Structures are given as structure tokens and as C-alpha cells.
Amino acid sequence: MAAPFASFVIFAEMRTGSNLLEANLNAVEGIACHGEAFNPHFIGYPNREELLGITMDEREGNPTKLLNKINTSSAGLSGFRYFHDHDPRVLDLILENRECAKIILTRNPVDSYVSWKIAQATGQWKLTDVKRRKDAKAKFDADEFEIYRNDLQRFQNMLQSRLQTSGQSAFFLTYEDLQSIDVVNGLIKFLGASGHLEKLDTSLKVQNPAPVSCKVSNFVEMEAALAKLDCFDLAHAPNFEPRRLAAVPTYVACAETALLYLPIKGGPRADVTNWMANLDNVRPEDLITGMSQKELRQWKRRHQGHRSFSVLRHPVARAHGVFCDHILGYGAPVFDAVRRTLIKRYGLDIPATPDEGGYDLERHKAAFLGFVEFLRKNLAGQTAIRVDAAWCSQSEVVQGFAQFALPDVLIREDGAMEDDLDAIAMRAGHTNAPRFERRQHEAPFRLADVYDEEVERAVSQAYQRDYMMFGFERWA
């Protein structure tokens, strides 16, 4: 039977025990681990100038040459160790290669951080003779640790996501697992090697076996700092919305001025595009839209010094505007299918047509609150209706922008929007830009007549992420 893998990678970090794992794997006939093959500061191991006949300069020029050499080694199953800060040019190739076995080695981040700090202080990164052990205590730095932990967590989350979406599995190990010969032999079986270990490698010694409290000079300060960390991410707002792509065809460029508007649906697009048209003294239909990504790149090349912006609308105003325009039918387009479902399945008491009588303010407020409750469930993935771009979280739209072009400025409609537009127009070359004009779009009732504490509370629950991401306060 053919071997399940042609090569392997150990995803690990400094001070996680990867040296010990490599030593044990290299003790098995038919397995060869080549150290940190893609460490940007050395090749394989410190003070080495080449690996498998490939020099550092050759690897820098073409890292896939070394990767291919490892993947096609005739000396058995070959692999290497890869940390989050190693050469990123080979990462996609590693993750996409289904014939490369993935081994993920982790350690308690506090333990690895403290071990790392001690190694920095002593200059001793490996220990083979306890008589030569150097002693020092780590000084805990809360800010440094937070960055350290976030980097590791981000990399681990990325690995998990990539393996899940590609339908691959990995062999997971912890630092403590490295002391179990049964677990290490289980890894050898996972790799498809025929050999096994009779005993674990003992050449490498544990450098700092004492409790963490004895290894940190400011342990009390460390305890206090760690107590403030939200290890279980309790403040995290779950996000079940579909990811938004960069909707480049909806972007709007001025007819002449090097200014680009990235609209968020449910926002003041008509008012902004009227202002852009006035900027160049043209009609709104003369603005440039419907561009492809290629055409937008060409526009940017033609307009050196271009500026771009988007406008955030307060979630309360946005939800009310969407409700009036697309559900009640005072704007275009009207979402007829959604409207019918809201009436039939969600009991929304709204008129069949905009001109139907008997729809007063009290009924409007009740219907709007019903719509907001639907939004809360819809954004949480609890309905069969799509999460439409007209009411999706604005944070998702902004993240979608980032896939192609982030705006230079995020302007808030409920802030000094007129002054902000004047400023960005000036940076685009207009010293006397026309004043931005707001038009009233609220029909059949003004939001000010509907708004109260109940409305604010309902919308803030539906749009928790936007309130958190953008710091929205009460609408009024």
C-alpha cells in the first residue's frame, strides 16, 4: 500500500518543544526533519549556509526550489518545522499540498512566553548537559505578551480554517504530549512510517522545570495582568453573517475629480452622488460607475493622487430608512418577496400598498420594531431570508472593501459630514467645493417621531457588531 504522505510539516512556535519532537522523529528510520527550513534568518539550523544542496541566497531567490527538494526527497519521508513568522511565500503551497502531512504542536502561551524570555536573557536555547544550564528569571511585559498571544492565536485560527475549508486533517500535539512515547509513536503511524520508537530521545533536557511563579521576577504583576485578559472571549459578538465581497461595480467616481465613493447600501448614496455631480458641475448620471476591478485600477492610474471615502449611517437611521424604502415601499426597489414573508410569517402589520389608509404613527412604530426584531434574527442566521446588503452590518461591508481597496476616510453621516466632505474635496484639488445638501427621505413618518429608548435598545441588539466596531452612541 502506498504511503499516505510524501512529506510533512510541523507547525509550531519557539519554545513549544519542536526541537525535541524533531529529535524523536529523526531517530526513526525513514524519517528526516530538516529544522526550520524557511526561517528568514538562517536555513534549517543556525550557522548553516545551505540545506539539501540549496544555499540561503538560492532559497531567498526561489523558496519553492527548497520546498520541492524536501517534497521529492528520495531519502524517505522528509519534512521541516514552520513558525508563524517564517517565509510566507511557501505557506499556501504547503497548505494546499494534500500529500504533505500537517502536524500542529502547541503549548500554553504563558509557558512558552516565559521560556522565550528566559532564553533571551540567558542566550541558551537548547540544553544537553544540565551542568551547563544558565539560570535567569523572566520579566513579564503585559503589552508584549498580548501581542505575542494574538500573533499565535491568529496563526492557529488561520491554520484551522484553511484545513477545514480544504477538507484536510492534522495531527495535534501539545508540549506535554512529547513526554509520551505512545503519542509520538501514534504520530509515526499517522505519517505512514514503518518504524517506531523504543524510547524517547533524552539528549535534550528540560531547561526550566520549575513552576511559572518561580521563573518570573514580577509574578504578582503578571497575575494581575493575566486576570484582565478575556481568555474565553466573553466580549466577542458572534458573527453569523455571510462575508461580503468588494462590490466594485457599485463604486462611484467623479466625472473629472480624482475622487471615489464606496457606497454602503442603506446609506445616503443619492445625497452623496448629487454632491459629487455638483463638484464637477455635471449630472449624477454622468458619474462613473459599473467599473470592473481592472477598470478601477486603470482609473486609479489615470488619476494620480486620488482619494476615496465611504459614509457610515447610524444603525437606527439606516434600519428605519431601509424599512421605509424597501419594505413599506416608499423607495426603490421594493423587496416584494421579503415584504410578503414578513407579513405572513413574522406578523408584520404593514399596509398592502403605500397609499393604504389607517396606517398611523403607532402602527408604524410597532411595525418598525417588528422589522428590527426580524433583523436581529436574520443577522444571527436564524431565518431563511437572505442577509441583504441593504441591511447587513456595515462592518461586514467595510471588511469587504479591504479585499480590493480601503477608503481613505470613513465619514459619519451623523457627524460633521459637510465639513468632512469639504476636507476630502480640498485634498482632491477643490478649494471651493459646493456645500453638501441633506434631503429628507423619511416617509411616511420621521424617525424623530418614532425614536425612543425601546427603538434604540432593539437596534443596538440587532447591530451589536456595528455599535462595537464603530463606537456608535445613541441616535439622539
Helices and strands as residue ranges (DSSP letters): E 7-11, H 18-26, E 31-33, E 50-51, E 54-55, H 56-61, H 63-71, E 77-82, G 88-90, H 91-96, E 100-106, H 109-122, G 130-132, H 142-166, E 171-174, G 175-179, H 181-191, H 212-215, H 219-227, G 248-250, E 252-253, E 259-261, H 269-280, G 284-286, H 293-302, E 307-312, H 315-322, I 323-328, H 336-346, H 361-379, H 394-401, E 409-412, H 417-427, H 447-450, H 453-462, H 464-470
